Amino acid sequence: WIPVSERMPEDPLVTGKYEEYLVTDAKGHCGVGFYHYKAKAWDSVNWGWLEREDKVDNKEAFVEPSGIGKVVAWMPLPEPYKAESEGEE
């Protein structure tokens, strides 16, 4: 795991490569998402925002539509599963 306090993933606009990551909050809840640099928050293609700043009331408040709280750490996703033979699924 890489703490967000240490570093964030590289910006896809700089690298030219879009990547998703496994993320976790302080309670151990996990999800898959990417860091949205313009919004400065974690987003997910499947679930919507994993977290985002509530700019109306309090910059420290986060909405949790996916059940993931403020992301504290992230890591690259593992390689997808591949069956050893065509008969396996």
KAPEZI-V159472 format. One record per pair of residues at least 4 apart in sequence whose C-alpha atoms are under 7 Angstrom apart, sorted by the first residue. I is the first residue (numbers start at 1). J is the second residue. D is the distance in whole Angstrom. If there is no record, write none. Layout:
[[I/J/D] [I/J/D]]
This chain:
[[1/73/6] [1/74/6] [1/75/5] [2/6/7] [2/73/5] [2/74/5] [2/75/6] [3/7/7] [3/72/6] [3/73/4] [3/74/7] [4/8/6] [4/72/6] [4/73/5] [10/15/7] [11/15/6] [11/37/7] [12/16/5] [12/17/5] [12/18/5] [19/34/7] [20/32/6] [20/33/5] [20/34/5] [21/32/6] [21/33/5] [21/34/6] [21/74/6] [21/75/6] [21/76/5] [21/77/5] [22/30/7] [22/31/6] [22/32/5] [22/33/7] [22/74/6] [22/75/5] [22/76/6] [22/77/6] [23/30/6] [23/31/5] [23/32/6] [23/33/7] [23/71/6] [23/73/6] [23/74/4] [23/75/7] [24/28/6] [24/29/5] [24/30/4] [24/31/7] [24/71/6] [24/72/6] [24/73/6] [24/74/6] [25/29/6] [25/30/7] [25/68/6] [25/69/5] [25/70/6] [25/71/4] [25/72/5] [25/73/7] [26/72/6] [29/68/6] [30/68/7] [32/44/7] [33/42/6] [33/43/5] [33/44/4] [33/45/7] [34/42/6] [34/43/5] [34/44/6] [35/41/6] [35/42/4] [35/43/6] [36/40/6] [36/41/5] [36/42/6] [36/43/6] [37/41/7] [41/51/6] [41/52/5] [42/49/6] [42/50/5] [42/51/6] [42/52/7] [43/48/6] [43/49/4] [43/50/5] [43/51/7] [44/48/5] [44/49/6] [44/50/6] [47/66/6] [49/65/7] [50/64/6] [50/65/7] [50/66/6] [50/68/6] [51/62/6] [51/63/6] [51/64/6] [51/69/6] [51/70/6] [52/62/5] [52/63/6] [53/59/6] [53/60/7] [53/61/6] [53/62/5] [54/58/6] [54/59/6] [54/61/6] [54/62/6] [55/59/5] [62/70/7] [64/68/6] [64/69/6] [83/88/6] [83/89/6]]
